[in-house]
Amino acid sequence: MAVVLLAFGLRPAVTSLGAVLSSVEKDLALSGWVSSLLTTLPVLCFAGVGALTHALTHRFGLHRVALASLAAIAIGGGARAVADGAVTFTGTTALALAGMAMGNVVLPPLVKLHFPDKIPTVTAVYSCALLAGASVPAGITVPVADATGGWRWGLGLWAVAAAAAAVPWLVLLRDDIRADNPDDPESAAPRLAPSGLWRSPLAWTMAVFFGTQSAQAYAMFGWLPTIYLDAGLAPTSAALMLTVATAVAAPAPLVLPAYARRTTDHRPLVIAFAVLTALGLCGLLLAPTTVPWVWAACMGLGGVAFPWSLAMLALRTRTPAGTAALSGFVQSVGYLLAAVGPLGAGLLRDATGGWAVPLLVLISLTVPMLVTGLLIARPRVLEDELAVDASATGH
């Protein structure tokens, strides 16, 4: 329950803002570059804070960091709901996103530690919760804002949800565990120095895949309603398309465990992720108001690459220490690369006066996503790779 509630709380701060961004822009008089920054802030925070989270889990324990994650989301989300200026709104949003970044990194090692024999199943369950946490706010925030007379209650609602999700973690604090417990005879912490990960082809391959997939996903979270608005859809319908994109993906991870039990060949999944994403983006480029829900659904199903990559973090390592180290590296580097998606889309829209060029760039990202995904699908283990590297270099 604690893991599922944590996962649910890791996306509302992003998708709820995307649903009411135009209203926030008008109310707080945000400039175009500030709006672009707000859509890019999630990946920047995920990269920066994600890089520090592995050290935090080593010092304070996985459960304490999970609790701190939800506390930051609740405090930052609540504070931004009452912000009265661009600087305050951006700063409080960054605090909430920092909490989300910590939660992103600790989830895979938590699963590896507590459910070592059920990694695909538990990853699928919490991935469904994570995707639900993206889709539900996208659909509820606008009606709540309309009913209460403004966007503030629509955003503040999700701060309350994060606070409620923190309750089970208060109970778990009495039995906190470090991801790289030195007393664990299977701990591989000594071989997982940051310098080793920087030399790991597997770590870099996963980071590039994670980055290209996240660039497309966060461009969608931040700009999809605006793209549909500019194409001529009504505001409610435009916001609904983001709900469709996130909702159709929510149950999809449940098929991953069954697939993993039947075969270790994940290449068909990777190809499907790339094709669906490209198809959705092409439809959005060429005929956005023709069956708009189809394009949104394709992009959402292509986004199932995200929970698949989370499962790979655990399946490509032997220990919780390895999973924590790989998770921190992949998410910090990957989210830094992903900044090109939402920020680039916003800046290119301002520079070109439309969405054609931004969408073409996003479509082109499916190529490195496909190539790196096929490499990740080949069975290999991080600890084995680092052991070979250490032997070859004499360390």
HUURJO-V669946 format. One record per residue. N is the residue number from 1. OMEGA is omega in degrees with one decimal (* if undefined). Layout:
BEGIN
n-><N,N>
omega-><OMEGA,OMEGA>
END
This chain:
BEGIN
n-><1,2,3,4,5,6,7,8,9,10,11,12,13,14,15,16,17,18,19,20,21,22,23,24,25,26,27,28,29,30,31,32,33,34,35,36,37,38,39,40,41,42,43,44,45,46,47,48,49,50,51,52,53,54,55,56,57,58,59,60,61,62,63,64,65,66,67,68,69,70,71,72,73,74,75,76,77,78,79,80,81,82,83,84,85,86,87,88,89,90,91,92,93,94,95,96,97,98,99,100,101,102,103,104,105,106,107,108,109,110,111,112,113,114,115,116,117,118,119,120,121,122,123,124,125,126,127,128,129,130,131,132,133,134,135,136,137,138,139,140,141,142,143,144,145,146,147,148,149,150,151,152,153,154,155,156,157,158,159,160,161,162,163,164,165,166,167,168,169,170,171,172,173,174,175,176,177,178,179,180,181,182,183,184,185,186,187,188,189,190,191,192,193,194,195,196,197,198,199,200,201,202,203,204,205,206,207,208,209,210,211,212,213,214,215,216,217,218,219,220,221,222,223,224,225,226,227,228,229,230,231,232,233,234,235,236,237,238,239,240,241,242,243,244,245,246,247,248,249,250,251,252,253,254,255,256,257,258,259,260,261,262,263,264,265,266,267,268,269,270,271,272,273,274,275,276,277,278,279,280,281,282,283,284,285,286,287,288,289,290,291,292,293,294,295,296,297,298,299,300,301,302,303,304,305,306,307,308,309,310,311,312,313,314,315,316,317,318,319,320,321,322,323,324,325,326,327,328,329,330,331,332,333,334,335,336,337,338,339,340,341,342,343,344,345,346,347,348,349,350,351,352,353,354,355,356,357,358,359,360,361,362,363,364,365,366,367,368,369,370,371,372,373,374,375,376,377,378,379,380,381,382,383,384,385,386,387,388,389,390,391,392,393,394,395>
omega-><-179.4,-179.6,-179.3,179.6,176.0,-179.4,-179.7,-176.1,-171.9,178.0,-176.3,-178.9,-179.9,-173.1,176.4,178.0,178.4,-178.0,-176.2,-174.6,-179.4,178.1,177.9,178.2,-178.2,-174.9,-177.4,178.5,-179.2,175.8,-178.6,-177.8,177.1,177.0,176.8,177.9,-179.1,178.6,-179.7,-176.7,178.4,-177.2,177.7,177.3,179.5,179.7,-175.4,-178.3,178.1,179.4,-178.2,-169.8,178.7,176.9,178.8,178.7,177.4,-176.0,-170.6,-179.1,-177.3,-175.7,178.4,178.4,176.1,178.0,178.5,177.5,-178.5,177.2,179.0,178.1,-177.8,-178.0,-179.7,179.5,177.9,-178.6,-178.8,178.6,178.2,-179.0,-177.3,179.4,-176.0,-177.1,179.8,-179.5,-179.4,-179.6,-179.8,174.3,179.0,177.9,178.0,-179.2,175.5,175.4,177.9,179.5,178.5,179.6,177.7,-173.7,-174.2,-177.1,-179.4,177.6,174.5,178.4,179.8,-176.6,-172.5,-176.0,-173.7,-179.1,-176.6,-175.0,-179.4,-177.6,-177.7,176.1,177.8,-178.8,-177.8,174.8,174.8,178.2,179.5,179.1,173.9,176.9,173.8,-173.9,-176.4,178.3,179.2,-178.8,-173.9,-172.9,-178.3,176.0,177.3,178.6,179.0,-177.0,-175.7,175.6,178.1,-175.0,-172.1,178.1,178.4,177.4,-176.3,179.6,-174.1,171.1,176.8,179.0,178.6,178.1,178.2,-179.8,-178.6,-173.7,179.9,-178.9,173.9,178.6,-175.5,-178.9,-177.3,-178.4,-175.6,-174.4,173.6,-178.9,-177.1,-178.4,-177.3,178.0,179.8,-177.3,-179.9,-177.9,178.6,-175.3,-178.0,-178.9,-174.0,175.1,-179.9,-179.8,178.1,179.4,178.0,178.7,-174.6,174.6,179.1,-179.2,179.8,177.9,179.3,179.7,179.6,176.3,-179.4,-177.7,-178.6,178.3,-178.5,176.3,178.8,-176.9,-176.1,168.6,177.7,-179.4,-174.1,-168.2,-174.0,177.4,179.6,177.8,179.5,175.6,-179.2,178.7,175.9,177.4,175.2,-178.0,-179.9,178.9,179.5,177.2,179.7,179.9,175.0,175.4,178.1,-176.8,-178.6,-176.1,-177.0,-178.9,-172.6,180.0,-173.8,-179.6,-179.0,178.4,-176.6,179.3,179.4,178.1,-178.7,178.6,-175.5,-176.1,174.4,179.5,-176.7,-176.9,177.1,176.8,-178.3,179.1,179.2,178.8,-176.9,-178.1,-179.2,179.1,179.9,-179.9,179.3,-179.6,177.3,176.7,178.3,179.3,-170.0,-176.0,-172.5,-177.6,174.3,-172.5,-175.1,-178.5,178.1,179.8,178.2,-179.3,178.7,179.0,178.7,179.1,174.4,179.1,174.7,171.4,-178.9,177.6,175.5,179.6,175.9,177.6,179.6,178.1,179.6,-177.0,178.7,176.4,-177.6,-171.2,173.3,177.9,178.3,179.5,179.8,-179.9,-179.5,178.5,179.6,-179.1,-175.5,-176.6,179.1,179.1,-177.8,-179.6,175.0,175.3,-175.8,-178.8,179.9,-176.9,-176.8,-179.2,180.0,179.6,179.9,-178.6,178.6,176.2,180.0,-176.4,-175.0,179.0,179.2,-173.5,-175.7,-178.0,176.9,-178.9,177.1,177.6,179.0,177.5,-178.4,-179.6,177.9,-179.9,176.4,176.1,179.8,-176.2,-178.6,177.8,178.0,177.0,178.7,-177.7,177.3,-177.1,172.6,-173.5,-176.4,-176.9,177.6,179.6,180.0,178.0,177.7,-180.0,179.7,178.8,-178.1,-177.5,177.9,179.5,*>
END
